[in-house]
Amino acid sequence: MTTETTPVPSAPASAEPEMLTGSGAIIRTLELLGVTDVFGIPGGAVIPLYDELMTQTKIRHILVRHEQGAGHAAEGYASATGRVGVAIATSGPGATNLVTAIADAYMDSVPLLAITGQVFSTSMGTDAFQEADIIGITMPITKHSFLARRAEEIPAAIASAYHIASTGRPGPVLVDITKDAQQNLAPFIWPPKLDLPGYRPIVKAHGKQVQVAAQLLLNAKKPVLYVGGGVIRAKASPELLVLAETTGAPVVTTLMARGAFPDSHPQHLGMPGMHGTVPAVLALQESDLIISFGARFDDRVTGKISEFAPNAKIVHVDVDPAEISKIRLADVPIVGDAKDVIADLIVAWQEAVQAAAPDAGVPDTAEWWTYLRGLKDEFPLGFTEPTDGLLAPQYVIQRIGELTGPEAVYAAGVGQHQMWAAQYIKYERPNSWLNSGGAGTMGYSVPAAMGAKVAEPDRVVWSIDGDGCFQMTNQELATCTINKIPIKVAIINNSSLGMVRQWQSLFYDGRHSFTDLNTGHGTAMVPDFIKMADAYGALGIRVTSKDQVDDAIKLALATNDRPVVIDFIVSPGAMVWPMVPQGVSNSFVQYAKDHAPTWGDE
């Protein structure tokens, strides 16, 4: 979440500006911005751009099978690297098919540049064929949008969009370009002037606020560092590690921050929230000081907000001032880039310690740590074996992580498998865990994994998906096969919409209304995922027993000439535990602790 000091790279000077078509200007601008890969699919309003993409550039274009796949692939690309992901679509339905991915990127602060074609400028507003006001449609879910009606406007529009997407709080920016603007000639002037009145991201925090935060941390008996996805977007993990080890404070990492702090570190308590660990949930709930970095006090973390951490003072650090005190009032609001703020806080902490008692060292939080370590020992994550003879999904996901290791990238869909992947895979580095956190978008995993593999070709990339999610975007397996993108797909196949089914079991008297998908055990397997994998040119493997799990994973890891799809047939009765029900205080975990032995699968 840093603001670049030189957002527009310079180009070699020339006496006369080169004349380019608008499409040529799009390509040249992307090249000068350092873009090497884009995802998209052509249509009538972007034919001029695609004509030149084929012949005038070394930018790699990945032809997807659906625009939503292009958007999620660009998200996966961005989330695995921190670079801006680029997606291209035509006008009308092509553009509207990007909307879900744009909304997803907006919720999760993913730097995304969406380039859409638009009808001729002379036809706009006439309900022309495939016309849609995509700027109006996406206004609530983009950081900003640009409409280029003339070829001359294109370089500045795309460079501005790229700058906005990648600075401050990252997010999606859309550039809509009319077909005549793509076709017409104009002088290509670089660098363009970026006219962005009012766009001034604050990255350097107020020093006095940081000093106050350091003093609160010095005096706290029960501090917690509450780490959100903003730490990963800001590339602030090294600074976070230093701060934690310097102060001795415990760390919790949200669903979006898995990997921001090593799971193996003794100060890490795990993930907080609805499906968080008991130590992480109760550490926040019983703390006297919460220092939040790049987190937004989401309802899935806080539970009933009026009863969240009632005795804690709040230091809220975020690059987006709109997030400060939006949900929980901050005692010390700090607007700034997480990387810079944490670095300043380390210095302020050291100065505060020296000023308080030069020979005293770090304040004593031994009693707090004794309590927290007791929670870790007493309530480790665990699961019971299913009684129906089918696989435990937690075991499958745990073995994927253990056999693959922390250098891989894991992209999850949404639902039970997402929570199990967050819980049972050990994350040691940032950008290794990709998921749709805020929007909860089913269908995210396969295209996001595809985008991550394009960005990080030397890493193993797993798509951990559910049988419901997989059926929404599995057509991108064709993209992977044709473009030699060998992702590994683990379908956690419980033959149902598992998370909805879990809620129906717990809160709707077991009425499983329209959540059976007939994809796995005891059914006709519609569709048969192994036959589907074969049709897409992927290696298909079905696993039905525990003794087959490791061999299947090892075969997938050894297969790198094509995508791999493993259909793991798991128990539909498996549930995600722990669980704090929606709208309930996190103090509910105190009750749940006493009833943990009764928590198990159906």
Disulfide bonds with the S-S distance in Angstrom:
none
